[in-house]
């Protein structure tokens, strides 16, 4: 499964209570966010059995971005069993996200 777009209303329903959820906070106009999108989509497809990948547009959901302290984009939060455990700010190579996920598997 690829990226799932969520907002202030649907966010809580999509964060996995058991397992891992990556949440990409970005915006349509953000060039690094556009570069990151296919990387996270690929990760979501490769690890669909144990990982959900969500996408939050900060322009459409500013309250959600504020709640998780998103100050610049892209920001990726990793949730483990429904709780935020890691935050990566800025564009990183795919291996950085794989390494992050490996710590919780």
CORDA-V539487 format. One record per helix or strand of 3 or more residues. SS is the DSSP state (alpha for helix, beta for strand). FROM is the first residue (numbers start at 1). LEN is the number of residues. If there is no record, write none. Layout:
SS:FROM:LEN / SS:FROM:LEN
This chain:
beta:3:4 / alpha:11:4 / beta:20:7 / alpha:31:16 / beta:51:7 / alpha:62:6 / beta:75:6 / beta:83:7 / alpha:94:9
